[in-house]
Amino acid sequence: MINNDNQRGFLSLDMAIGLMVLTIVITLATLWQFKQMDAQDYRIAADQQKTIAQAQVNYLKDNFATVLANATPTVPVQITVPMLINTHYLPAGFSATNVFGQTIVGLARKPNPNQLEVIVITTGGQPIPEMGIRAIAEHLGGPGGFISKTDPSVVQGVRGGWQVALSNYAIAPGPGHTASALFLMDGTLANDYLYRNAVPGRPELNTMNTDLGMSGNNINDAGTITAAGNVSSAAELSGATATISGETYTGGWFRTRGDTGWYSEKWGGGIYQTDPDWVRIYNDKGLSTNGPLVGGQITSLATITATGRLSTGEYVSIGGLAVEGTACGDHTLMAKNAIGVALSCQSGVWRSGGGSKVLTGFISHNQQIPLPSGSTAGQCTWSASDAANPHPAPRPDYAGGNYAYADSNRVVTCGFYDYGTFIAGGVCSYVIACN
């Protein structure tokens, strides 16, 4: 038979063990819950600090010159949450303190000309445990940092990534506080905007990493613009001098607005216009083409030389005048006389180019032998004959008979002699030959 007292003892022991296990479970669950609540507080604090840090970045981009002018290497410019709210970088009602009652503020110092180093840091409030500040820094990412009790004079970057002396910012919040180093955000705060001036050893601060959209605004007072790609414009490009090492193409005209045109810098020739009528060759250079040259009227002020034929579908107009029979020095020359007869230089003498002209006919006494059309007396020779005279002379008067003679003025004496007496009359014949 089982003793009831012994049975009650076993039940009490089981109950005690059960209560102990339950207590341990409740304790662990409570600790886990507290840890989760702390972790949630750390994430909330980190998110709030991230939001304020981004607002600080936006404020600095828009007010960089003002902050730079007021900051020094050891006395920073303070940028508070109320300032960010008033300038609309944070919404109204945004809290300046985190869940631990710490105030979040931005401090901007100028370590070098045209350069800002900025930290967003918490001050006052309840110190956060060591594990907490490290967790918050982890949530903040690369820019995140904390002030440890091991060295409260510096802000340590997450996992030892960076370190900043708090004396540079004239502040000492003490251990248990967090910070964000904006100058390390994405490598540097300056990567988020373009510096106006060069920073020694930091060429990336003056480098664009994306397209620059000007929204229709101008770029004024630029010096040299060097492009590795194309330069395009939907409107006009204006400038003093353009130097292009390659080809130049246009879908419209190449226009000059002065007395200029195209010029060969290497050879010194070109094409230009200085009046409304003439397009000229610069420096009186020659114009050469193996193709046709077409014009409404071609005028030469000197010599035109052709190695081939000169052809015309109409007339040749010769303006040079010469006197037939006078001397000439170039057998290739052609001219005209005063009445338009064509002359050529033949054997050193101007002669008509049409060959001999011969006229014959009958003529009466004291008349002048006519000249062929286009001929002058200097081109001609002439004579008169009594072959047509009907007056026979009595014979044997050897001094008598028909008579015909033409003098130097081509005036003809026509008649016959009757026993030594000249009697004018009858009809004589003549012949005149002209070159």
C-alpha positions in Angstrom: 0.0 0.0 0.0 1.4 3.4 -1.1 2.0 5.9 1.6 -0.1 9.1 1.0 2.4 11.3 2.7 5.1 10.1 0.3 2.8 10.7 -2.7 2.2 14.3 -1.6 5.9 14.9 -1.4 6.4 13.8 -5.0 3.7 16.1 -6.2 5.2 19.1 -4.4 8.6 18.5 -6.0 7.1 18.3 -9.5 5.2 21.5 -8.9 8.3 23.3 -7.7 10.3 22.2 -10.8 7.4 23.3 -13.1 7.2 26.6 -11.4 11.0 27.1 -11.8 10.8 26.3 -15.5 7.9 28.6 -16.0 9.7 31.4 -14.2 12.8 30.9 -16.3 10.7 31.0 -19.5 8.8 34.1 -18.4 12.0 35.8 -17.5 13.6 34.9 -20.9 10.5 36.0 -22.7 10.5 39.3 -20.8 14.2 39.9 -21.5 13.6 39.1 -25.2 10.7 41.5 -25.3 12.7 44.2 -23.6 15.5 43.5 -26.1 13.1 43.8 -29.0 11.7 47.0 -27.6 15.2 48.4 -27.3 16.0 47.3 -30.9 12.9 49.0 -32.1 13.9 52.2 -30.2 17.4 52.0 -31.8 15.9 51.7 -35.3 13.5 54.5 -34.7 16.3 56.7 -33.5 18.4 55.8 -36.5 15.6 56.5 -39.0 14.9 59.9 -37.3 18.6 60.8 -37.5 18.8 59.7 -41.1 15.9 62.0 -42.0 17.4 65.0 -40.3 20.8 64.2 -41.9 19.2 64.2 -45.4 17.5 67.5 -44.6 20.9 68.9 -43.6 22.4 67.8 -46.9 19.6 69.5 -48.9 19.9 72.7 -46.8 23.7 72.8 -47.3 23.3 72.3 -51.1 21.0 75.3 -51.3 22.9 77.5 -48.7 26.4 76.4 -49.2 27.9 79.8 -49.8 26.2 81.3 -46.7 27.3 78.5 -44.4 30.8 78.5 -45.8 31.1 82.3 -45.2 30.2 81.9 -41.5 32.0 78.7 -40.6 35.6 78.5 -39.4 37.9 75.5 -38.8 37.1 75.4 -35.1 33.8 77.3 -34.8 31.1 75.5 -36.7 27.8 76.8 -38.0 24.9 75.2 -36.1 21.9 74.0 -38.1 19.0 73.1 -35.9 15.8 71.2 -36.6 13.6 74.3 -36.1 15.8 76.0 -38.8 15.1 73.1 -41.2 11.4 73.2 -40.4 11.3 77.0 -41.0 13.1 76.6 -44.3 10.8 73.7 -45.4 13.5 71.0 -45.4 11.5 69.2 -42.7 7.8 69.1 -42.2 6.1 71.1 -39.5 6.0 69.3 -36.2 9.0 67.1 -36.8 10.7 66.4 -33.4 14.1 67.6 -32.7 14.7 64.9 -30.0 14.9 61.2 -30.4 13.2 58.5 -28.2 16.0 58.9 -25.7 15.3 62.7 -25.3 18.6 63.6 -27.1 18.5 66.7 -29.3 19.7 66.2 -32.9 21.7 69.1 -34.4 24.0 69.7 -37.4 27.4 71.3 -37.1 29.3 72.5 -40.2 33.0 73.5 -40.0 35.3 74.8 -42.8 38.6 72.8 -42.6 39.9 74.2 -45.9 38.8 77.0 -48.3 35.7 76.1 -50.2 35.2 72.9 -48.2 32.7 72.0 -45.5 32.8 69.0 -43.1 29.5 68.4 -41.4 28.3 66.1 -38.6 24.8 65.5 -37.3 25.1 64.7 -33.6 22.9 64.1 -30.6 23.3 66.0 -27.3 21.7 65.9 -23.9 18.9 63.5 -23.0 19.4 60.0 -21.7 22.8 58.3 -22.5 22.2 55.3 -24.7 23.9 52.0 -23.6 27.1 51.0 -25.5 25.4 48.3 -27.4 22.6 50.7 -28.3 24.8 53.4 -29.8 26.7 50.8 -31.8 23.3 49.3 -33.1 22.1 52.8 -34.1 25.4 53.4 -35.9 25.0 50.2 -37.8 21.5 51.3 -38.9 22.9 54.6 -40.1 25.3 52.8 -42.5 28.7 54.2 -43.6 28.1 57.7 -42.3 27.0 56.4 -38.9 29.1 56.9 -35.7 28.9 56.9 -31.9 30.6 58.4 -28.8 31.9 55.5 -26.7 32.7 55.5 -23.1 36.1 54.1 -24.1 37.0 57.5 -25.7 34.4 60.2 -25.3 36.6 62.8 -27.1 36.0 61.4 -30.6 33.2 60.2 -32.7 34.0 56.7 -34.0 32.7 55.5 -37.3 30.7 52.3 -37.5 33.1 49.3 -37.2 36.1 51.7 -37.0 35.5 53.1 -40.5 36.4 56.7 -39.5 37.0 58.9 -36.6 36.5 62.6 -35.9 37.7 64.7 -33.0 34.9 66.5 -31.2 37.2 69.4 -30.4 37.0 70.3 -34.1 33.4 71.1 -33.5 33.7 72.7 -30.1 31.2 70.2 -28.5 31.4 67.4 -26.0 28.1 65.5 -25.7 29.6 62.6 -23.7 29.3 58.9 -24.1 26.0 57.3 -25.2 25.4 59.6 -28.1 25.4 59.1 -31.9 26.5 61.0 -35.0 26.4 61.0 -38.8 29.4 62.3 -40.7 27.9 63.9 -43.8 31.2 64.5 -45.4 31.5 60.7 -45.6 28.1 60.1 -47.1 28.7 58.3 -50.4 32.4 58.9 -49.9 31.9 62.7 -49.4 29.1 65.1 -48.9 30.6 67.0 -51.9 29.7 64.2 -54.2 26.1 65.2 -53.8 26.7 68.6 -55.3 29.3 70.4 -57.4 32.0 72.6 -55.7 32.4 76.1 -57.2 36.2 76.1 -56.6 38.9 73.5 -56.7 39.8 71.6 -53.5 43.5 70.4 -53.5 43.7 66.6 -54.0 39.9 66.3 -54.6 39.2 66.5 -58.3 36.0 64.6 -57.9 34.4 67.6 -56.1 34.4 69.4 -59.5 33.2 66.4 -61.5 29.7 65.7 -62.8 28.6 62.1 -62.7 25.4 62.6 -64.7 23.9 64.8 -67.3 23.6 68.5 -66.4 20.1 69.8 -67.1 19.9 73.6 -67.3 16.1 73.8 -67.8 16.6 76.5 -70.5 19.0 78.6 -68.4 22.3 80.0 -69.6 25.9 79.2 -68.9 27.6 82.6 -68.9 31.3 83.7 -68.9 32.7 80.2 -69.7 36.3 79.9 -70.7 37.4 77.0 -72.8 34.7 74.3 -73.3 36.2 70.9 -74.2 33.9 68.1 -75.3 34.7 64.4 -75.8 31.5 63.9 -77.6 29.1 65.9 -79.8 28.0 69.5 -79.3 24.4 69.9 -80.3 22.1 72.9 -80.4 18.5 73.4 -81.5 19.1 77.1 -81.8 22.1 79.3 -82.6 25.7 78.8 -81.5 27.5 82.2 -81.0 31.2 82.8 -80.4 34.3 84.7 -81.6 36.4 81.9 -83.2 35.6 78.2 -83.7 38.6 75.8 -84.3 37.6 72.4 -85.6 40.1 69.7 -86.3 37.8 67.5 -88.4 35.2 68.0 -91.1 32.4 70.7 -90.9 29.0 69.8 -92.2 25.9 72.0 -92.6 22.4 71.4 -93.8 22.0 75.1 -94.7 24.3 77.9 -95.8 27.7 78.9 -94.7 27.2 82.7 -94.2 29.6 85.5 -93.5 28.4 88.9 -92.3 31.4 91.1 -93.3 33.6 91.5 -96.3 35.0 88.0 -95.8 34.4 84.5 -97.0 36.4 81.2 -97.1 40.2 81.4 -96.6 43.0 78.8 -96.9 45.3 79.5 -94.0 47.9 77.1 -95.5 48.1 78.5 -99.0 46.8 82.0 -98.6 44.0 81.9 -101.1 40.2 82.0 -100.7 36.9 83.3 -101.9 35.2 86.4 -100.6 32.9 89.3 -101.5 33.3 93.0 -100.7 30.6 94.5 -102.9 27.1 93.5 -104.1 28.3 92.6 -107.6 31.5 90.5 -107.5 32.7 87.3 -105.8 36.5 87.6 -105.7 39.5 85.3 -105.3 41.6 86.3 -102.3 45.2 87.3 -103.0 44.5 87.1 -106.7 45.0 83.3 -106.8 44.1 81.3 -109.9 40.9 79.4 -110.2 41.4 75.9 -111.7 38.9 73.2 -112.8 38.9 70.3 -115.3 35.2 70.6 -115.7 33.1 73.2 -117.5 33.0 76.8 -116.4 29.7 78.4 -117.2 28.7 82.0 -116.9 26.3 84.6 -118.4 29.2 86.9 -119.3 33.0 86.3 -118.9 35.2 89.3 -118.9 39.0 89.3 -118.8 41.1 92.3 -117.8 44.3 90.6 -119.2 45.0 87.5 -121.3 42.8 84.4 -121.8 44.9 81.3 -122.8 43.3 78.1 -124.0 45.3 74.9 -124.7 42.4 73.6 -126.7 39.8 75.2 -129.0 37.8 78.4 -128.5 34.3 77.7 -129.6 31.3 79.9 -129.9 27.7 79.3 -131.0 27.3 82.9 -132.0 29.8 85.6 -133.1 33.4 86.6 -132.2 33.6 90.3 -131.3 37.2 91.7 -131.8 37.9 95.0 -130.1 41.5 95.4 -131.1 42.1 97.9 -134.0 44.9 97.8 -136.5 45.8 99.4 -139.8 46.3 97.0 -142.7 49.8 97.1 -144.1 51.4 98.3 -140.9 53.9 96.2 -138.9 52.9 93.7 -136.2 55.1 91.6 -134.0 53.2 88.4 -133.1 51.9 86.2 -135.9 49.2 84.7 -133.5 47.3 88.0 -133.3 44.0 89.0 -134.8 42.5 92.5 -135.0 40.1 94.5 -137.2 40.4 97.7 -139.2 38.4 100.8 -138.7 35.5 99.5 -140.8 35.5 96.1 -139.2 37.5 93.9 -141.6 39.3 91.1 -139.8 43.0 91.4 -139.9 45.7 88.9 -138.9 49.4 89.4 -138.4 51.1 87.8 -141.4 54.8 87.9 -141.9 55.1 90.9 -139.6 52.3 92.9 -141.5 48.7 93.4 -140.7 46.7 91.8 -143.5 43.1 91.0 -144.1 42.3 87.4 -143.6 39.9 86.9 -146.5 42.5 86.5 -149.4 42.6 88.7 -152.6 39.6 90.6 -153.8 39.5 91.3 -157.6 37.1 93.6 -159.4 36.9 94.3 -163.1 34.6 96.5 -165.2 34.2 99.3 -167.6 34.9 102.9 -166.8 34.7 106.3 -168.6 37.3 109.0 -168.8 38.1 110.9 -165.6 36.2 108.4 -163.4 37.7 106.7 -160.3 38.2 102.9 -160.2 36.0 101.7 -157.2 37.5 99.8 -154.3 36.2 96.4 -153.3 33.9 96.4 -150.3 35.9 96.5 -147.1 39.2 97.3 -148.8 41.4 100.4 -148.6 43.6 101.8 -151.4 46.7 100.6 -149.5 45.5 97.1 -149.9 45.0 97.3 -153.7 46.7 97.5 -157.0 44.9 98.6 -160.2 45.2 99.3 -163.9 43.2 100.5 -166.9 43.0 99.1 -170.4 41.9 100.5 -173.8 40.6 97.1 -174.9 37.1 98.3 -174.9 37.8 101.7 -176.7 36.0 101.8 -180.1 38.1 104.6 -181.5 40.8 103.2 -183.9 43.7 105.4 -184.4 44.8 106.2 -187.9 47.9 104.4 -189.0 50.9 104.8 -189.5 50.8 107.5 -186.8 52.7 105.4 -184.2 52.1 108.1 -181.6 48.4 107.8 -182.0 45.8 105.1 -181.2 43.6 104.3 -178.2 44.8 105.2 -174.7 43.9 104.2 -171.1 45.7 105.1 -167.9 44.8 105.0 -164.1 46.7 107.4 -161.8 47.6 106.9 -158.1 44.2 108.1 -157.1 42.6 105.5 -159.4 41.3 108.2 -161.8 41.2 106.9 -165.3 42.3 108.7 -168.5 40.4 107.1 -171.3 40.5 108.2 -175.1 42.6 108.2 -178.2 45.2 110.2 -180.0 44.5 111.6 -183.5 47.9 112.6 -185.0 49.3 113.5 -181.7 46.2 115.2 -180.3 44.5 113.4 -177.4 40.8 113.2 -177.6 39.0 112.0 -174.4 36.1 109.6 -174.8 35.1 106.1 -175.3 34.9 103.3 -172.7 38.0 101.7 -171.1 38.2 98.6 -168.9 39.8 98.3 -165.4 41.0 95.7 -163.0 41.7 96.2 -159.3 43.0 93.5 -156.9 43.1 93.9 -153.1 44.5 91.8 -150.3 
